[in-house]
Amino acid sequence: MTELASSTRPKRPEFRNINAFSDLPSYSLPPAGIVSILHRISGAILFVLMPLIIWMFDTSVSSEFSYARFTHVFGAGIGFVPGWFFKLLVLAIMWSYLHHFIAGIRHLWMDINHAVSKEFGRSSALVTLSLGTLLTLVLGAKLFGLY
């Protein structure tokens, strides 16, 4: 009786370990997964660059002299660090903030409306990615003086 039962059972799936070098480059992550990973990365960037954010806020609002020093940093730099490097850091902060904010709104919308479907997850992830990138490009162009 056990032979009959064991022969009619479906074969169990076999799991194997993945190889990071051969399997991961061919793996296609869905847009919702990309937004989720970028949400975590943007939060980490905001956390790590928090001292710079606090310094920029404090220096820009303290006095006219400190504001002049603040704008000089973005033009000429400080010491051996050029001004464009500070602009790149601010661009990273802008992208991190915009992406983290938009992805957070997406998560709140999904929680409030119970909108948990594959279609909505994909479409809202694409909107999050495109809107965050577009706003970053517009504000980055302003930061680097293109308009």
C-alpha positions in Angstrom: 0.0 0.0 0.0 2.8 2.4 0.7 4.4 1.6 -2.7 1.2 2.6 -4.5 0.8 5.8 -2.5 4.4 6.8 -3.2 4.2 6.1 -6.9 1.1 8.3 -7.4 2.4 11.3 -5.5 3.6 14.2 -7.7 7.3 14.8 -7.7 8.4 17.4 -5.2 10.1 20.5 -6.7 13.9 20.6 -6.4 15.4 23.7 -5.1 19.0 24.7 -5.8 21.3 27.4 -4.6 21.7 30.3 -6.9 25.0 31.5 -8.2 25.3 35.3 -7.8 27.5 35.7 -10.9 25.5 33.6 -13.3 21.9 33.8 -12.1 21.5 37.3 -10.8 22.3 39.2 -14.0 19.6 37.2 -15.8 17.0 37.7 -13.1 14.3 40.2 -14.1 13.0 42.1 -11.0 9.5 43.6 -11.4 9.1 47.4 -11.2 7.5 47.1 -7.7 10.6 45.2 -6.5 12.8 47.9 -7.9 10.8 50.6 -6.2 10.9 48.7 -2.9 14.7 48.4 -3.1 15.2 52.0 -4.2 12.9 53.1 -1.3 15.3 51.5 1.2 18.4 52.9 -0.6 16.9 56.4 -0.6 16.1 56.2 3.1 19.7 55.1 3.8 21.1 57.9 1.7 18.9 60.4 3.6 20.1 59.0 6.9 23.8 59.0 6.0 23.7 62.5 4.5 21.6 64.0 7.4 24.6 66.0 8.8 25.0 67.7 5.4 21.3 68.4 5.3 21.4 69.9 8.7 24.5 72.0 7.9 22.9 73.3 4.7 19.7 74.3 6.5 21.5 75.9 9.4 24.0 77.8 7.1 21.4 79.0 4.7 19.1 80.6 7.3 21.4 81.8 10.0 22.6 85.1 8.6 23.4 86.9 5.4 27.1 86.1 5.9 26.5 82.4 6.4 24.2 82.4 3.4 27.0 84.0 1.3 29.4 81.3 2.6 26.8 78.7 1.8 26.5 79.8 -1.9 30.3 80.1 -2.2 30.6 76.4 -1.3 28.5 75.4 -4.3 30.4 77.7 -6.6 34.1 77.3 -5.5 34.0 74.5 -3.0 35.8 74.1 0.3 39.5 73.3 0.5 40.3 70.5 -2.0 36.6 69.5 -2.5 35.2 71.3 -5.6 31.8 72.9 -5.8 30.4 70.4 -8.3 30.9 67.6 -5.8 28.7 69.4 -3.3 26.1 69.8 -6.1 26.2 66.1 -6.8 25.6 65.4 -3.1 22.6 67.8 -3.1 21.4 66.0 -6.3 21.6 62.7 -4.4 19.7 64.2 -1.5 17.0 65.6 -3.9 16.6 62.2 -5.7 16.5 60.4 -2.3 13.9 62.7 -0.9 11.7 62.8 -4.0 11.8 59.0 -4.5 11.3 58.3 -0.8 8.4 60.7 -0.6 6.6 59.4 -3.8 7.2 55.8 -2.9 5.9 56.5 0.6 2.7 58.1 -0.8 2.4 55.0 -3.0 2.6 52.7 0.0 0.1 54.8 1.9 -2.4 54.8 -1.0 -2.1 51.0 -1.3 -2.7 50.6 2.5 -5.6 53.0 2.6 -7.4 51.6 -0.5 -6.4 48.0 -0.1 -5.1 48.3 -3.7 -3.0 45.2 -3.6 -3.0 43.7 -7.1 -0.3 42.9 -9.6 -1.6 45.4 -12.1 -1.8 48.3 -9.7 1.6 47.4 -8.2 3.2 47.5 -11.6 1.5 50.7 -12.8 2.1 52.6 -9.5 5.7 51.5 -9.5 6.2 52.8 -13.0 4.6 56.1 -12.1 6.8 56.3 -9.0 10.0 55.7 -10.9 9.1 58.1 -13.8 7.8 60.9 -11.6 10.8 60.7 -9.2 13.3 60.7 -12.1 11.5 63.5 -13.9 11.3 65.8 -10.9 15.0 65.0 -10.1 16.0 66.0 -13.6 14.1 69.2 -13.5 15.5 70.2 -10.1 19.0 69.0 -11.1 18.9 71.2 -14.2 18.1 74.2 -12.0 20.8 73.2 -9.5 23.4 73.1 -12.2 22.2 76.3 -13.7 20.8 75.1 -17.0 17.8 77.4 -16.6 
